[in-house]
Amino acid sequence: MWESVLAALITGVLTLIGVLVSNGRAQAVTETKLEELTREVREHNGFARRMPVVEEQIKVMNHRISDLEKERRNG
């Protein structure tokens, strides 16, 4: 009888250790993925901040080109 209880306790402890190790590894993978996503979001946010500036510069360039084309036709 005691042998069965001892075997059950040993099995339970080993199972608990296995679960803790497995969860630790899963947590490490999750943290790595989260860090990568954070990096990508920061990169995207930087791009999103620069786009309106680029769009405005393109608009100005298009107006300058239009003005130069008009001068060429009229000149």
PDB file of N, H, CA, C and O in Angstrom:
ATOM      1  N   MET A   1       0.824  -1.190   0.000  1.00  0.00           N
ATOM      2  CA  MET A   1       0.000   0.000   0.000  1.00  0.00           C
ATOM      3  C   MET A   1       0.866   1.251   0.000  1.00  0.00           C
ATOM      4  O   MET A   1       0.632   2.172  -0.782  1.00  0.00           O
ATOM      5  N   TRP A   2       1.883   1.288   0.889  1.00  0.00           N
ATOM      6  H   TRP A   2       2.074   0.540   1.525  1.00  0.00           H
ATOM      7  CA  TRP A   2       2.754   2.453   0.943  1.00  0.00           C
ATOM      8  C   TRP A   2       3.535   2.609  -0.346  1.00  0.00           C
ATOM      9  O   TRP A   2       3.872   3.719  -0.759  1.00  0.00           O
ATOM     10  N   GLU A   3       3.811   1.502  -0.961  1.00  0.00           N
ATOM     11  H   GLU A   3       3.537   0.600  -0.626  1.00  0.00           H
ATOM     12  CA  GLU A   3       4.551   1.557  -2.223  1.00  0.00           C
ATOM     13  C   GLU A   3       3.733   2.274  -3.292  1.00  0.00           C
ATOM     14  O   GLU A   3       4.275   3.042  -4.087  1.00  0.00           O
ATOM     15  N   SER A   4       2.433   2.020  -3.305  1.00  0.00           N
ATOM     16  H   SER A   4       1.993   1.396  -2.660  1.00  0.00           H
ATOM     17  CA  SER A   4       1.555   2.669  -4.281  1.00  0.00           C
ATOM     18  C   SER A   4       1.473   4.162  -4.019  1.00  0.00           C
ATOM     19  O   SER A   4       1.502   4.964  -4.953  1.00  0.00           O
ATOM     20  N   VAL A   5       1.370   4.534  -2.762  1.00  0.00           N
ATOM     21  H   VAL A   5       1.346   3.882  -2.003  1.00  0.00           H
ATOM     22  CA  VAL A   5       1.305   5.950  -2.403  1.00  0.00           C
ATOM     23  C   VAL A   5       2.617   6.634  -2.770  1.00  0.00           C
ATOM     24  O   VAL A   5       2.607   7.724  -3.341  1.00  0.00           O
ATOM     25  N   LEU A   6       3.742   6.006  -2.448  1.00  0.00           N
ATOM     26  H   LEU A   6       3.750   5.120  -1.984  1.00  0.00           H
ATOM     27  CA  LEU A   6       5.054   6.556  -2.771  1.00  0.00           C
ATOM     28  C   LEU A   6       5.222   6.707  -4.287  1.00  0.00           C
ATOM     29  O   LEU A   6       5.727   7.724  -4.761  1.00  0.00           O
ATOM     30  N   ALA A   7       4.802   5.701  -5.034  1.00  0.00           N
ATOM     31  H   ALA A   7       4.391   4.874  -4.649  1.00  0.00           H
ATOM     32  CA  ALA A   7       4.885   5.758  -6.495  1.00  0.00           C
ATOM     33  C   ALA A   7       4.018   6.894  -7.037  1.00  0.00           C
ATOM     34  O   ALA A   7       4.426   7.601  -7.958  1.00  0.00           O
ATOM     35  N   ALA A   8       2.830   7.069  -6.472  1.00  0.00           N
ATOM     36  H   ALA A   8       2.499   6.494  -5.724  1.00  0.00           H
ATOM     37  CA  ALA A   8       1.933   8.143  -6.906  1.00  0.00           C
ATOM     38  C   ALA A   8       2.547   9.507  -6.588  1.00  0.00           C
ATOM     39  O   ALA A   8       2.476  10.423  -7.407  1.00  0.00           O
ATOM     40  N   LEU A   9       3.149   9.647  -5.403  1.00  0.00           N
ATOM     41  H   LEU A   9       3.206   8.903  -4.737  1.00  0.00           H
ATOM     42  CA  LEU A   9       3.785  10.907  -5.035  1.00  0.00           C
ATOM     43  C   LEU A   9       4.964  11.226  -5.949  1.00  0.00           C
ATOM     44  O   LEU A   9       5.113  12.362  -6.399  1.00  0.00           O
ATOM     45  N   ILE A  10       5.795  10.233  -6.221  1.00  0.00           N
ATOM     46  H   ILE A  10       5.673   9.310  -5.856  1.00  0.00           H
ATOM     47  CA  ILE A  10       6.943  10.448  -7.108  1.00  0.00           C
ATOM     48  C   ILE A  10       6.462  10.831  -8.503  1.00  0.00           C
ATOM     49  O   ILE A  10       7.002  11.748  -9.122  1.00  0.00           O
ATOM     50  N   THR A  11       5.453  10.133  -8.993  1.00  0.00           N
ATOM     51  H   THR A  11       5.013   9.388  -8.491  1.00  0.00           H
ATOM     52  CA  THR A  11       4.897  10.446 -10.313  1.00  0.00           C
ATOM     53  C   THR A  11       4.331  11.861 -10.336  1.00  0.00           C
ATOM     54  O   THR A  11       4.535  12.604 -11.296  1.00  0.00           O
ATOM     55  N   GLY A  12       3.622  12.225  -9.279  1.00  0.00           N
ATOM     56  H   GLY A  12       3.455  11.621  -8.500  1.00  0.00           H
ATOM     57  CA  GLY A  12       3.049  13.573  -9.204  1.00  0.00           C
ATOM     58  C   GLY A  12       4.112  14.644  -9.193  1.00  0.00           C
ATOM     59  O   GLY A  12       3.978  15.655  -9.883  1.00  0.00           O
ATOM     60  N   VAL A  13       5.183  14.442  -8.412  1.00  0.00           N
ATOM     61  H   VAL A  13       5.292  13.621  -7.852  1.00  0.00           H
ATOM     62  CA  VAL A  13       6.265  15.422  -8.340  1.00  0.00           C
ATOM     63  C   VAL A  13       6.960  15.540  -9.692  1.00  0.00           C
ATOM     64  O   VAL A  13       7.238  16.649 -10.150  1.00  0.00           O
ATOM     65  N   LEU A  14       7.242  14.410 -10.333  1.00  0.00           N
ATOM     66  H   LEU A  14       7.016  13.510  -9.961  1.00  0.00           H
ATOM     67  CA  LEU A  14       7.892  14.455 -11.643  1.00  0.00           C
ATOM     68  C   LEU A  14       7.004  15.133 -12.682  1.00  0.00           C
ATOM     69  O   LEU A  14       7.497  15.880 -13.527  1.00  0.00           O
ATOM     70  N   THR A  15       5.721  14.882 -12.624  1.00  0.00           N
ATOM     71  H   THR A  15       5.320  14.276 -11.937  1.00  0.00           H
ATOM     72  CA  THR A  15       4.780  15.528 -13.545  1.00  0.00           C
ATOM     73  C   THR A  15       4.771  17.037 -13.315  1.00  0.00           C
ATOM     74  O   THR A  15       4.781  17.816 -14.268  1.00  0.00           O
ATOM     75  N   LEU A  16       4.751  17.441 -12.058  1.00  0.00           N
ATOM     76  H   LEU A  16       4.742  16.808 -11.284  1.00  0.00           H
ATOM     77  CA  LEU A  16       4.771  18.872 -11.724  1.00  0.00           C
ATOM     78  C   LEU A  16       6.049  19.533 -12.240  1.00  0.00           C
ATOM     79  O   LEU A  16       6.000  20.628 -12.800  1.00  0.00           O
ATOM     80  N   ILE A  17       7.177  18.879 -12.055  1.00  0.00           N
ATOM     81  H   ILE A  17       7.217  17.989 -11.600  1.00  0.00           H
ATOM     82  CA  ILE A  17       8.443  19.420 -12.561  1.00  0.00           C
ATOM     83  C   ILE A  17       8.396  19.549 -14.079  1.00  0.00           C
ATOM     84  O   ILE A  17       8.843  20.553 -14.634  1.00  0.00           O
ATOM     85  N   GLY A  18       7.859  18.539 -14.748  1.00  0.00           N
ATOM     86  H   GLY A  18       7.496  17.723 -14.298  1.00  0.00           H
ATOM     87  CA  GLY A  18       7.746  18.594 -16.212  1.00  0.00           C
ATOM     88  C   GLY A  18       6.866  19.733 -16.676  1.00  0.00           C
ATOM     89  O   GLY A  18       7.187  20.416 -17.648  1.00  0.00           O
ATOM     90  N   VAL A  19       5.765  19.941 -15.990  1.00  0.00           N
ATOM     91  H   VAL A  19       5.504  19.386 -15.200  1.00  0.00           H
ATOM     92  CA  VAL A  19       4.843  21.028 -16.349  1.00  0.00           C
ATOM     93  C   VAL A  19       5.516  22.378 -16.130  1.00  0.00           C
ATOM     94  O   VAL A  19       5.392  23.270 -16.969  1.00  0.00           O
ATOM     95  N   LEU A  20       6.226  22.540 -15.017  1.00  0.00           N
ATOM     96  H   LEU A  20       6.327  21.815 -14.336  1.00  0.00           H
ATOM     97  CA  LEU A  20       6.906  23.807 -14.744  1.00  0.00           C
ATOM     98  C   LEU A  20       7.984  24.111 -15.779  1.00  0.00           C
ATOM     99  O   LEU A  20       8.110  25.250 -16.230  1.00  0.00           O
ATOM    100  N   VAL A  21       8.756  23.107 -16.155  1.00  0.00           N
ATOM    101  H   VAL A  21       8.654  22.182 -15.789  1.00  0.00           H
ATOM    102  CA  VAL A  21       9.792  23.304 -17.184  1.00  0.00           C
ATOM    103  C   VAL A  21       9.148  23.666 -18.512  1.00  0.00           C
ATOM    104  O   VAL A  21       9.601  24.581 -19.198  1.00  0.00           O
ATOM    105  N   SER A  22       8.103  22.957 -18.872  1.00  0.00           N
ATOM    106  H   SER A  22       7.734  22.213 -18.314  1.00  0.00           H
ATOM    107  CA  SER A  22       7.417  23.211 -20.140  1.00  0.00           C
ATOM    108  C   SER A  22       6.822  24.623 -20.168  1.00  0.00           C
ATOM    109  O   SER A  22       6.928  25.320 -21.178  1.00  0.00           O
ATOM    110  N   ASN A  23       6.208  25.038 -19.081  1.00  0.00           N
ATOM    111  H   ASN A  23       6.122  24.472 -18.262  1.00  0.00           H
ATOM    112  CA  ASN A  23       5.630  26.385 -19.018  1.00  0.00           C
ATOM    113  C   ASN A  23       6.706  27.455 -19.088  1.00  0.00           C
ATOM    114  O   ASN A  23       6.500  28.506 -19.695  1.00  0.00           O
ATOM    115  N   GLY A  24       7.848  27.195 -18.475  1.00  0.00           N
ATOM    116  H   GLY A  24       8.015  26.342 -17.982  1.00  0.00           H
ATOM    117  CA  GLY A  24       8.953  28.156 -18.545  1.00  0.00           C
ATOM    118  C   GLY A  24       9.433  28.348 -19.970  1.00  0.00           C
ATOM    119  O   GLY A  24       9.698  29.472 -20.397  1.00  0.00           O
ATOM    120  N   ARG A  25       9.545  27.259 -20.701  1.00  0.00           N
ATOM    121  H   ARG A  25       9.330  26.346 -20.354  1.00  0.00           H
ATOM    122  CA  ARG A  25       9.968  27.359 -22.105  1.00  0.00           C
ATOM    123  C   ARG A  25       8.920  28.063 -22.945  1.00  0.00           C
ATOM    124  O   ARG A  25       9.247  28.888 -23.799  1.00  0.00           O
ATOM    125  N   ALA A  26       7.657  27.735 -22.701  1.00  0.00           N
ATOM    126  H   ALA A  26       7.391  27.065 -22.008  1.00  0.00           H
ATOM    127  CA  ALA A  26       6.580  28.387 -23.454  1.00  0.00           C
ATOM    128  C   ALA A  26       6.562  29.886 -23.163  1.00  0.00           C
ATOM    129  O   ALA A  26       6.328  30.692 -24.063  1.00  0.00           O
ATOM    130  N   GLN A  27       6.808  30.256 -21.918  1.00  0.00           N
ATOM    131  H   GLN A  27       6.998  29.601 -21.186  1.00  0.00           H
ATOM    132  CA  GLN A  27       6.847  31.667 -21.544  1.00  0.00           C
ATOM    133  C   GLN A  27       8.002  32.374 -22.260  1.00  0.00           C
ATOM    134  O   GLN A  27       7.850  33.512 -22.706  1.00  0.00           O
ATOM    135  N   ALA A  28       9.144  31.714 -22.372  1.00  0.00           N
ATOM    136  H   ALA A  28       9.268  30.790 -22.010  1.00  0.00           H
ATOM    137  CA  ALA A  28      10.288  32.310 -23.063  1.00  0.00           C
ATOM    138  C   ALA A  28       9.972  32.534 -24.538  1.00  0.00           C
ATOM    139  O   ALA A  28      10.328  33.570 -25.100  1.00  0.00           O
ATOM    140  N   VAL A  29       9.313  31.581 -25.157  1.00  0.00           N
ATOM    141  H   VAL A  29       9.024  30.740 -24.701  1.00  0.00           H
ATOM    142  CA  VAL A  29       8.930  31.726 -26.568  1.00  0.00           C
ATOM    143  C   VAL A  29       7.940  32.875 -26.725  1.00  0.00           C
ATOM    144  O   VAL A  29       8.055  33.674 -27.655  1.00  0.00           O
ATOM    145  N   THR A  30       6.976  32.958 -25.825  1.00  0.00           N
ATOM    146  H   THR A  30       6.883  32.310 -25.070  1.00  0.00           H
ATOM    147  CA  THR A  30       5.986  34.027 -25.882  1.00  0.00           C
ATOM    148  C   THR A  30       6.651  35.394 -25.727  1.00  0.00           C
ATOM    149  O   THR A  30       6.307  36.333 -26.445  1.00  0.00           O
ATOM    150  N   GLU A  31       7.588  35.509 -24.808  1.00  0.00           N
ATOM    151  H   GLU A  31       7.867  34.746 -24.225  1.00  0.00           H
ATOM    152  CA  GLU A  31       8.282  36.778 -24.610  1.00  0.00           C
ATOM    153  C   GLU A  31       9.102  37.159 -25.840  1.00  0.00           C
ATOM    154  O   GLU A  31       9.156  38.332 -26.209  1.00  0.00           O
ATOM    155  N   THR A  32       9.736  36.183 -26.473  1.00  0.00           N
ATOM    156  H   THR A  32       9.693  35.230 -26.173  1.00  0.00           H
ATOM    157  CA  THR A  32      10.506  36.454 -27.680  1.00  0.00           C
ATOM    158  C   THR A  32       9.597  36.949 -28.800  1.00  0.00           C
ATOM    159  O   THR A  32       9.927  37.910 -29.496  1.00  0.00           O
ATOM    160  N   LYS A  33       8.466  36.297 -28.969  1.00  0.00           N
ATOM    161  H   LYS A  33       8.198  35.517 -28.404  1.00  0.00           H
ATOM    162  CA  LYS A  33       7.516  36.729 -30.003  1.00  0.00           C
ATOM    163  C   LYS A  33       6.973  38.120 -29.703  1.00  0.00           C
ATOM    164  O   LYS A  33       6.802  38.931 -30.613  1.00  0.00           O
ATOM    165  N   LEU A  34       6.703  38.394 -28.442  1.00  0.00           N
ATOM    166  H   LEU A  34       6.842  37.735 -27.703  1.00  0.00           H
ATOM    167  CA  LEU A  34       6.196  39.703 -28.050  1.00  0.00           C
ATOM    168  C   LEU A  34       7.231  40.793 -28.323  1.00  0.00           C
ATOM    169  O   LEU A  34       6.879  41.876 -28.791  1.00  0.00           O
ATOM    170  N   GLU A  35       8.489  40.519 -28.037  1.00  0.00           N
ATOM    171  H   GLU A  35       8.775  39.639 -27.657  1.00  0.00           H
ATOM    172  CA  GLU A  35       9.553  41.482 -28.326  1.00  0.00           C
ATOM    173  C   GLU A  35       9.649  41.753 -29.828  1.00  0.00           C
ATOM    174  O   GLU A  35       9.833  42.898 -30.242  1.00  0.00           O
ATOM    175  N   GLU A  36       9.525  40.710 -30.637  1.00  0.00           N
ATOM    176  H   GLU A  36       9.375  39.781 -30.301  1.00  0.00           H
ATOM    177  CA  GLU A  36       9.589  40.876 -32.088  1.00  0.00           C
ATOM    178  C   GLU A  36       8.402  41.703 -32.595  1.00  0.00           C
ATOM    179  O   GLU A  36       8.569  42.580 -33.442  1.00  0.00           O
ATOM    180  N   LEU A  37       7.225  41.424 -32.081  1.00  0.00           N
ATOM    181  H   LEU A  37       7.090  40.711 -31.392  1.00  0.00           H
ATOM    182  CA  LEU A  37       6.048  42.207 -32.482  1.00  0.00           C
ATOM    183  C   LEU A  37       6.178  43.664 -32.057  1.00  0.00           C
ATOM    184  O   LEU A  37       5.795  44.568 -32.799  1.00  0.00           O
ATOM    185  N   THR A  38       6.715  43.889 -30.873  1.00  0.00           N
ATOM    186  H   THR A  38       7.026  43.154 -30.270  1.00  0.00           H
ATOM    187  CA  THR A  38       6.926  45.259 -30.399  1.00  0.00           C
ATOM    188  C   THR A  38       7.879  45.995 -31.323  1.00  0.00           C
ATOM    189  O   THR A  38       7.646  47.157 -31.655  1.00  0.00           O
ATOM    190  N   ARG A  39       8.948  45.334 -31.742  1.00  0.00           N
ATOM    191  H   ARG A  39       9.137  44.390 -31.472  1.00  0.00           H
ATOM    192  CA  ARG A  39       9.909  45.947 -32.662  1.00  0.00           C
ATOM    193  C   ARG A  39       9.236  46.298 -33.985  1.00  0.00           C
ATOM    194  O   ARG A  39       9.453  47.379 -34.533  1.00  0.00           O
ATOM    195  N   GLU A  40       8.416  45.372 -34.494  1.00  0.00           N
ATOM    196  H   GLU A  40       8.240  44.494 -34.048  1.00  0.00           H
ATOM    197  CA  GLU A  40       7.737  45.617 -35.766  1.00  0.00           C
ATOM    198  C   GLU A  40       6.737  46.761 -35.656  1.00  0.00           C
ATOM    199  O   GLU A  40       6.606  47.558 -36.585  1.00  0.00           O
ATOM    200  N   VAL A  41       6.038  46.850 -34.541  1.00  0.00           N
ATOM    201  H   VAL A  41       6.145  46.202 -33.786  1.00  0.00           H
ATOM    202  CA  VAL A  41       5.076  47.941 -34.351  1.00  0.00           C
ATOM    203  C   VAL A  41       5.801  49.274 -34.285  1.00  0.00           C
ATOM    204  O   VAL A  41       5.345  50.257 -34.869  1.00  0.00           O
ATOM    205  N   ARG A  42       6.924  49.320 -33.581  1.00  0.00           N
ATOM    206  H   ARG A  42       7.295  48.522 -33.107  1.00  0.00           H
ATOM    207  CA  ARG A  42       7.693  50.570 -33.516  1.00  0.00           C
ATOM    208  C   ARG A  42       8.182  50.975 -34.900  1.00  0.00           C
ATOM    209  O   ARG A  42       8.144  52.151 -35.263  1.00  0.00           O
ATOM    210  N   GLU A  43       8.639  49.999 -35.664  1.00  0.00           N
ATOM    211  H   GLU A  43       8.670  49.044 -35.370  1.00  0.00           H
ATOM    212  CA  GLU A  43       9.105  50.280 -37.028  1.00  0.00           C
ATOM    213  C   GLU A  43       7.954  50.825 -37.872  1.00  0.00           C
ATOM    214  O   GLU A  43       8.125  51.788 -38.619  1.00  0.00           O
ATOM    215  N   HIS A  44       6.798  50.211 -37.749  1.00  0.00           N
ATOM    216  H   HIS A  44       6.659  49.428 -37.142  1.00  0.00           H
ATOM    217  CA  HIS A  44       5.624  50.662 -38.508  1.00  0.00           C
ATOM    218  C   HIS A  44       5.211  52.064 -38.089  1.00  0.00           C
ATOM    219  O   HIS A  44       4.880  52.892 -38.938  1.00  0.00           O
ATOM    220  N   ASN A  45       5.227  52.338 -36.790  1.00  0.00           N
ATOM    221  H   ASN A  45       5.496  51.665 -36.100  1.00  0.00           H
ATOM    222  CA  ASN A  45       4.839  53.659 -36.312  1.00  0.00           C
ATOM    223  C   ASN A  45       5.771  54.729 -36.840  1.00  0.00           C
ATOM    224  O   ASN A  45       5.329  55.822 -37.192  1.00  0.00           O
ATOM    225  N   GLY A  46       7.056  54.425 -36.899  1.00  0.00           N
ATOM    226  H   GLY A  46       7.415  53.537 -36.613  1.00  0.00           H
ATOM    227  CA  GLY A  46       8.004  55.382 -37.464  1.00  0.00           C
ATOM    228  C   GLY A  46       7.702  55.648 -38.929  1.00  0.00           C
ATOM    229  O   GLY A  46       7.765  56.788 -39.387  1.00  0.00           O
ATOM    230  N   PHE A  47       7.376  54.594 -39.659  1.00  0.00           N
ATOM    231  H   PHE A  47       7.325  53.667 -39.287  1.00  0.00           H
ATOM    232  CA  PHE A  47       7.017  54.730 -41.068  1.00  0.00           C
ATOM    233  C   PHE A  47       5.740  55.550 -41.200  1.00  0.00           C
ATOM    234  O   PHE A  47       5.650  56.421 -42.065  1.00  0.00           O
ATOM    235  N   ALA A  48       4.755  55.281 -40.354  1.00  0.00           N
ATOM    236  H   ALA A  48       4.828  54.574 -39.651  1.00  0.00           H
ATOM    237  CA  ALA A  48       3.472  55.992 -40.420  1.00  0.00           C
ATOM    238  C   ALA A  48       3.653  57.473 -40.110  1.00  0.00           C
ATOM    239  O   ALA A  48       2.923  58.301 -40.656  1.00  0.00           O
ATOM    240  N   ARG A  49       4.594  57.826 -39.259  1.00  0.00           N
ATOM    241  H   ARG A  49       5.187  57.153 -38.816  1.00  0.00           H
ATOM    242  CA  ARG A  49       4.850  59.240 -38.954  1.00  0.00           C
ATOM    243  C   ARG A  49       5.519  59.951 -40.121  1.00  0.00           C
ATOM    244  O   ARG A  49       5.287  61.139 -40.347  1.00  0.00           O
ATOM    245  N   ARG A  50       6.350  59.222 -40.865  1.00  0.00           N
ATOM    246  H   ARG A  50       6.538  58.257 -40.682  1.00  0.00           H
ATOM    247  CA  ARG A  50       7.073  59.849 -41.979  1.00  0.00           C
ATOM    248  C   ARG A  50       6.217  59.989 -43.234  1.00  0.00           C
ATOM    249  O   ARG A  50       6.474  60.878 -44.045  1.00  0.00           O
ATOM    250  N   MET A  51       5.225  59.152 -43.415  1.00  0.00           N
ATOM    251  H   MET A  51       5.016  58.429 -42.756  1.00  0.00           H
ATOM    252  CA  MET A  51       4.440  59.163 -44.657  1.00  0.00           C
ATOM    253  C   MET A  51       3.749  60.492 -44.932  1.00  0.00           C
ATOM    254  O   MET A  51       3.823  60.957 -46.070  1.00  0.00           O
ATOM    255  N   PRO A  52       3.082  61.140 -43.978  1.00  0.00           N
ATOM    256  CA  PRO A  52       2.463  62.433 -44.303  1.00  0.00           C
ATOM    257  C   PRO A  52       3.481  63.464 -44.778  1.00  0.00           C
ATOM    258  O   PRO A  52       3.164  64.294 -45.630  1.00  0.00           O
ATOM    259  N   VAL A  53       4.688  63.424 -44.243  1.00  0.00           N
ATOM    260  H   VAL A  53       4.945  62.750 -43.551  1.00  0.00           H
ATOM    261  CA  VAL A  53       5.741  64.351 -44.675  1.00  0.00           C
ATOM    262  C   VAL A  53       6.104  64.065 -46.126  1.00  0.00           C
ATOM    263  O   VAL A  53       6.232  64.986 -46.932  1.00  0.00           O
ATOM    264  N   VAL A  54       6.267  62.800 -46.452  1.00  0.00           N
ATOM    265  H   VAL A  54       6.162  62.052 -45.797  1.00  0.00           H
ATOM    266  CA  VAL A  54       6.605  62.416 -47.827  1.00  0.00           C
ATOM    267  C   VAL A  54       5.473  62.791 -48.776  1.00  0.00           C
ATOM    268  O   VAL A  54       5.725  63.284 -49.875  1.00  0.00           O
ATOM    269  N   GLU A  55       4.236  62.564 -48.365  1.00  0.00           N
ATOM    270  H   GLU A  55       4.031  62.164 -47.472  1.00  0.00           H
ATOM    271  CA  GLU A  55       3.095  62.916 -49.216  1.00  0.00           C
ATOM    272  C   GLU A  55       3.062  64.418 -49.483  1.00  0.00           C
ATOM    273  O   GLU A  55       2.788  64.843 -50.605  1.00  0.00           O
ATOM    274  N   GLU A  56       3.340  65.219 -48.459  1.00  0.00           N
ATOM    275  H   GLU A  56       3.563  64.873 -47.548  1.00  0.00           H
ATOM    276  CA  GLU A  56       3.349  66.669 -48.639  1.00  0.00           C
ATOM    277  C   GLU A  56       4.477  67.082 -49.583  1.00  0.00           C
ATOM    278  O   GLU A  56       4.292  67.960 -50.426  1.00  0.00           O
ATOM    279  N   GLN A  57       5.634  66.458 -49.445  1.00  0.00           N
ATOM    280  H   GLN A  57       5.785  65.745 -48.760  1.00  0.00           H
ATOM    281  CA  GLN A  57       6.754  66.771 -50.333  1.00  0.00           C
ATOM    282  C   GLN A  57       6.424  66.401 -51.774  1.00  0.00           C
ATOM    283  O   GLN A  57       6.788  67.133 -52.695  1.00  0.00           O
ATOM    284  N   ILE A  58       5.748  65.292 -51.982  1.00  0.00           N
ATOM    285  H   ILE A  58       5.452  64.698 -51.235  1.00  0.00           H
ATOM    286  CA  ILE A  58       5.352  64.888 -53.334  1.00  0.00           C
ATOM    287  C   ILE A  58       4.362  65.893 -53.915  1.00  0.00           C
ATOM    288  O   ILE A  58       4.437  66.242 -55.093  1.00  0.00           O
ATOM    289  N   LYS A  59       3.440  66.352 -53.082  1.00  0.00           N
ATOM    290  H   LYS A  59       3.379  66.069 -52.125  1.00  0.00           H
ATOM    291  CA  LYS A  59       2.470  67.340 -53.538  1.00  0.00           C
ATOM    292  C   LYS A  59       3.182  68.614 -53.990  1.00  0.00           C
ATOM    293  O   LYS A  59       2.848  69.179 -55.032  1.00  0.00           O
ATOM    294  N   VAL A  60       4.153  69.061 -53.213  1.00  0.00           N
ATOM    295  H   VAL A  60       4.425  68.603 -52.367  1.00  0.00           H
ATOM    296  CA  VAL A  60       4.912  70.271 -53.565  1.00  0.00           C
ATOM    297  C   VAL A  60       5.675  70.044 -54.869  1.00  0.00           C
ATOM    298  O   VAL A  60       5.684  70.912 -55.742  1.00  0.00           O
ATOM    299  N   MET A  61       6.315  68.882 -55.004  1.00  0.00           N
ATOM    300  H   MET A  61       6.308  68.177 -54.295  1.00  0.00           H
ATOM    301  CA  MET A  61       7.059  68.580 -56.230  1.00  0.00           C
ATOM    302  C   MET A  61       6.131  68.568 -57.446  1.00  0.00           C
ATOM    303  O   MET A  61       6.493  69.073 -58.509  1.00  0.00           O
ATOM    304  N   ASN A  62       4.951  67.999 -57.294  1.00  0.00           N
ATOM    305  H   ASN A  62       4.657  67.589 -56.430  1.00  0.00           H
ATOM    306  CA  ASN A  62       4.004  67.966 -58.411  1.00  0.00           C
ATOM    307  C   ASN A  62       3.595  69.375 -58.820  1.00  0.00           C
ATOM    308  O   ASN A  62       3.474  69.658 -60.012  1.00  0.00           O
ATOM    309  N   HIS A  63       3.381  70.262 -57.855  1.00  0.00           N
ATOM    310  H   HIS A  63       3.479  70.033 -56.887  1.00  0.00           H
ATOM    311  CA  HIS A  63       3.039  71.650 -58.182  1.00  0.00           C
ATOM    312  C   HIS A  63       4.204  72.339 -58.899  1.00  0.00           C
ATOM    313  O   HIS A  63       3.998  73.087 -59.854  1.00  0.00           O
ATOM    314  N   ARG A  64       5.408  72.082 -58.434  1.00  0.00           N
ATOM    315  H   ARG A  64       5.575  71.474 -57.658  1.00  0.00           H
ATOM    316  CA  ARG A  64       6.578  72.702 -59.079  1.00  0.00           C
ATOM    317  C   ARG A  64       6.736  72.204 -60.515  1.00  0.00           C
ATOM    318  O   ARG A  64       7.058  72.979 -61.415  1.00  0.00           O
ATOM    319  N   ILE A  65       6.506  70.906 -60.722  1.00  0.00           N
ATOM    320  H   ILE A  65       6.245  70.277 -59.990  1.00  0.00           H
ATOM    321  CA  ILE A  65       6.594  70.345 -62.079  1.00  0.00           C
ATOM    322  C   ILE A  65       5.527  70.966 -62.964  1.00  0.00           C
ATOM    323  O   ILE A  65       5.794  71.332 -64.109  1.00  0.00           O
ATOM    324  N   SER A  66       4.317  71.084 -62.427  1.00  0.00           N
ATOM    325  H   SER A  66       4.100  70.787 -61.497  1.00  0.00           H
ATOM    326  CA  SER A  66       3.234  71.704 -63.206  1.00  0.00           C
ATOM    327  C   SER A  66       3.590  73.139 -63.578  1.00  0.00           C
ATOM    328  O   SER A  66       3.374  73.568 -64.712  1.00  0.00           O
ATOM    329  N   ASP A  67       4.134  73.872 -62.619  1.00  0.00           N
ATOM    330  H   ASP A  67       4.309  73.523 -61.699  1.00  0.00           H
ATOM    331  CA  ASP A  67       4.530  75.262 -62.904  1.00  0.00           C
ATOM    332  C   ASP A  67       5.621  75.320 -63.972  1.00  0.00           C
ATOM    333  O   ASP A  67       5.577  76.177 -64.854  1.00  0.00           O
ATOM    334  N   LEU A  68       6.596  74.417 -63.900  1.00  0.00           N
ATOM    335  H   LEU A  68       6.632  73.721 -63.183  1.00  0.00           H
ATOM    336  CA  LEU A  68       7.666  74.397 -64.898  1.00  0.00           C
ATOM    337  C   LEU A  68       7.124  74.035 -66.280  1.00  0.00           C
ATOM    338  O   LEU A  68       7.560  74.596 -67.285  1.00  0.00           O
ATOM    339  N   GLU A  69       6.174  73.098 -66.332  1.00  0.00           N
ATOM    340  H   GLU A  69       5.819  72.642 -65.516  1.00  0.00           H
ATOM    341  CA  GLU A  69       5.582  72.725 -67.619  1.00  0.00           C
ATOM    342  C   GLU A  69       4.813  73.889 -68.222  1.00  0.00           C
ATOM    343  O   GLU A  69       4.858  74.112 -69.432  1.00  0.00           O
ATOM    344  N   LYS A  70       4.098  74.639 -67.367  1.00  0.00           N
ATOM    345  H   LYS A  70       4.061  74.458 -66.384  1.00  0.00           H
ATOM    346  CA  LYS A  70       3.352  75.813 -67.863  1.00  0.00           C
ATOM    347  C   LYS A  70       4.320  76.871 -68.394  1.00  0.00           C
ATOM    348  O   LYS A  70       4.081  77.463 -69.447  1.00  0.00           O
ATOM    349  N   GLU A  71       5.424  77.109 -67.658  1.00  0.00           N
ATOM    350  H   GLU A  71       5.618  76.628 -66.803  1.00  0.00           H
ATOM    351  CA  GLU A  71       6.416  78.086 -68.111  1.00  0.00           C
ATOM    352  C   GLU A  71       7.008  77.678 -69.450  1.00  0.00           C
ATOM    353  O   GLU A  71       7.222  78.519 -70.324  1.00  0.00           O
ATOM    354  N   ARG A  72       7.269  76.396 -69.608  1.00  0.00           N
ATOM    355  H   ARG A  72       7.095  75.714 -68.899  1.00  0.00           H
ATOM    356  CA  ARG A  72       7.868  75.901 -70.851  1.00  0.00           C
ATOM    357  C   ARG A  72       6.908  76.104 -72.013  1.00  0.00           C
ATOM    358  O   ARG A  72       7.317  76.522 -73.097  1.00  0.00           O
ATOM    359  N   ARG A  73       5.622  75.805 -71.787  1.00  0.00           N
ATOM    360  H   ARG A  73       5.290  75.465 -70.907  1.00  0.00           H
ATOM    361  CA  ARG A  73       4.631  75.981 -72.855  1.00  0.00           C
ATOM    362  C   ARG A  73       4.434  77.452 -73.202  1.00  0.00           C
ATOM    363  O   ARG A  73       4.244  77.805 -74.366  1.00  0.00           O
ATOM    364  N   ASN A  74       4.480  78.299 -72.187  1.00  0.00           N
ATOM    365  H   ASN A  74       4.634  78.011 -71.242  1.00  0.00           H
ATOM    366  CA  ASN A  74       4.224  79.727 -72.396  1.00  0.00           C
ATOM    367  C   ASN A  74       5.502  80.482 -72.774  1.00  0.00           C
ATOM    368  O   ASN A  74       5.435  81.576 -73.335  1.00  0.00           O
ATOM    369  N   GLY A  75       6.626  79.916 -72.475  1.00  0.00           N
ATOM    370  H   GLY A  75       6.680  79.027 -72.020  1.00  0.00           H
ATOM    371  CA  GLY A  75       7.878  80.646 -72.628  1.00  0.00           C
ATOM    372  C   GLY A  75       8.472  80.543 -73.953  1.00  0.00           C
ATOM    373  O   GLY A  75       9.532  81.118 -74.201  1.00  0.00           O
TER     374      GLY A  75
END
